Amino acid sequence: MAGTPVTVADGVHAYVQEPGGWCVNNAGIVVGEEAVLVVDTAATEKRALALRRAVDGLAGGRRRILVSTHHHGDHTFGNHVFTGRGTLLISHEAGPAELVRKGTALQSMWPHVDWGDTPTVLPALTVRGGATLNLGGTVAELIHPGVAHTSDDLAVWLPEQRVLFAGDLVFSGAAPFVLMGSLAGSLAALARLRALDPLVVVGGHGPVGGPELIASTEEYLRWTAALAERGLADGLDPLRTALRADEGVFAALLDRERLVGNLHRAFHEAAGGVPGARIESAPAMREMVVFNGGRPLHCAA
Ligand SMILES: [Zn+2]
């Protein structure tokens, strides 16, 4: 149930939960002299409590700041485990409305999971374009790259250590997911993250890596955009386009059925749709099950 802290620089730890995939996310722990920054929590109360123990073990007694990379429940359901003990919670300004709108709806997709108590906690502070946090000897920059994975993405960049906590802007070993954000916006965001020239990249799910994780996410999204163009030209819908796709290397990704949702977003944008405009997610999720040959989406939370 617990994740593994992976030290990626002095005082900087990726909190990696295996095996990744639906609702099994990564977090981050950045220990400054004055404060500790926690990047995201976890999907279930038990997993969030395990993360809290890891934070206390690495940085007991320090003031805590928690940043949400976006509102999705797998990254935020455990927030109350921290905020109940005086932690400052920060998100992008579009985050609170999304937290309220979605609540715990995601949990109904996987009723067998022991979610525990997961009340919605609203951030005490929201930021627009970005912000800089001084943790005491360590600086963390919060960057909003526009609508990408969602409308409220925040990447966390440590310029001195050149470590990037990318949230779900980057997936490692799992299929990216842009149904609720923007495919074009994701590519623009990834170009911006690449320009930071990070040494270490911690994606929202999957193993820690380097800039090659940004490149592989870009490659997947460009492939998806090209599939959408061909599907549209042939008069297909997103599901049929996905079913006939030659997935090549992408067939090995966890949660590969996300292709269907990604194609819904790509079709929407190819037709002139606005990035981040709402696409009903339930029908796309049902089509992902069809793509999977009828198997329900697998969640190991
Ligand atoms: Zn997400």
Residues whose N, C-alpha, C, O or C-beta is under 5 A from the ligand:
A	BS01	ZN	H72 D168
